[in-house]
Amino acid sequence: MLNSTLNFKSKKGNAIMDGLYVVIALFIIAFLILGGRNLSTEMNDIIQEDTDISTANKATMQEHTDNYPDIFDAMFMFFLMFFWILAVVFSFFIDVNPIFLIFSIILIIVVLVVGVNLSNSFMETSEDGTFENASQDFPMMMFVMEYFLQFILAIIFSIALALYAKSRAD
């Protein structure tokens, strides 16, 4: 019984769910980046106002605060591409029967509905007063989250292509 639960080759239905994991991971990372920007900015303001902290330390903190958007905007794009490639590569190694295409289509619809809801909630929250200033500093991340449905479709399509478009050797 334990061997059957640890057999990854029998987990054929989980390939499309990888797309859902990518969607949720990107959503969480985007919120963490916005929250980190707000925290970094608030800490920088406190440090700049403190008279007990040296000028060199204030300059270092200001430099880190200024570099935060560029670094984390690029990091978000790296995670997007990394998760996408990882999901496609893992999906390629799954040996799946074409009969599972019907179940995959149902799972794709679920992933799209979840992705659209996450995208809408992210866009509403990022335009809120708490994250409004921070969200303007991340143009690439905001572009991806604004067009999240199109990115999800591309990710899911490439996963499905890796699953079903390979030749069957057996």
N, C-alpha and C positions, 0 to 999 in steps of 0.2 A: 504494500500500500504506500509506504513512504517513497519507494522508487518511482511510482507512477506520479507522485506530486512533484518530484524533482526533475522529471523528464521534460526538458524545455522544447524538444521537438514536437511534443503533442500539444503545445500551446499555440495552435494555428490562429485562433481568433484574437490573440493579443497584438497582432501586428498593427492593425488600425488603431488600437488603443494607444500605441506609441505616439500617434498623432495627438491624441488627447493629452498625454503626458507632456508633450512639447508645448502645447497651448497653455496648459496650466503653469508649467515652469516659467515660460516667458512672461506670463501675467504676474506671477509672484516676483520675478526678478525686476520687472519694470516698477512695481510698487516699492520694492526695497531700494531701488536706485533713487526714486523721487524722495522717499523718506530720508535716505542718507544725505541727499542734497540739502534738505531742510535742516537736518541736524548739523551738518557741516557749516552751513551758513550761520545758524544760531550760535554755535560754538565759536566761530570766527568773530562774530560781533562781540561776544562776551570777552574773548581774549584781547581784542583790539581796545576795548574800554578799560581793561585792567591795567593799572599803573605799576603793579609789581612784576609784570612780565617784561622781559627784555625786548628791545627793538628787533633783534635777530630772530627771536622766537615768534614775534608777531609777524615778521616778514615771511617766515617759513610757513606759518599757518595760513597766511593770506595766499601764498603761492599754491599750497595744497587745495585751498578752496577755489582758487581760480582754475586749476587744472582738473578738478573733479568732473565737470560736465564732459569735457573732451574724452577723458579716459573711460568714464562709465558709459557714455554714448557708444563709443567704439566697442566696449566690452559687451554691451547688449547685442550689437550686431554680430560679434564673434559667437556669442551663445546661440543666437538664432541660426547661424550657418552650421555651427558644431552640432546642435541637436538635430537639425534637418538631415545632415549627412549621416549622423549616427543612426537615425531612425531608418533611413533608406538602406544603409549597409546591413543593419540587423534584419530588416524585412527581406532583403535579397537571400539571406541564408535560410529562411523559413520555407520548407517544402509544403506547399498548399495545393489543395485540390480546387479546381475552378467552381465547384459547387458552393464553396464558401463565399463566392462573390456576392450572393444575395445577402448574407449576414454582414458582409463588409459594407455594403451600401447602407444598411440600417445603422451600423456603427458610424459611418461617415456622416450621416444626417445628425446623429447625436453629437458628434464632435463639432459639427458646424453650428448647431444650436448653442452649445456650451461656449464656443469661441465667440459668437456674435454677442452673447450676453456678457461675457467677460470684457470684450472690447468696448461695448457701450458703457458698462459700469466704470471701466478705466477712464474713458474719455470724459464722462461726467465728473468723476472724482478729480481728474487732473485739471479740469477747468474750475474746480472749487477754489475758494480762497486759500485753503491750506497749501495746495500744490500748484497753484496757478503760476507763481513766479518760477518755481523749480521746473515746471514742465516746459517752459519756453527755452530752457538751456539745453534740451535734448532733442534736436531736430530729427535725427535718424530714428530714435526710439518712438517719438510721437508719430512719425510717418508710418512706421510699421504698425503701431497700435491703431492708427486711424484707418488703415487699410488691412486690418487684421484678417478679415474674411478672405480677401484675395490671397494673403500669405498662407492661411490655413488650407485653402483650396489647392495651392501649389504644393504644399507639404503632403497633403493627403493623396493628391494625384501621383506624386513621385513615389510615395510608399506603395500605392496600389500598383503602379507600373512595375516597381521592383518585385512585388509579390506575384503578379499574374503574367507578366510579359516575358519571363524567362522560359527557355526551352526545358522540357521535362526529359531528364536523362534516363529515367526508368521506364 
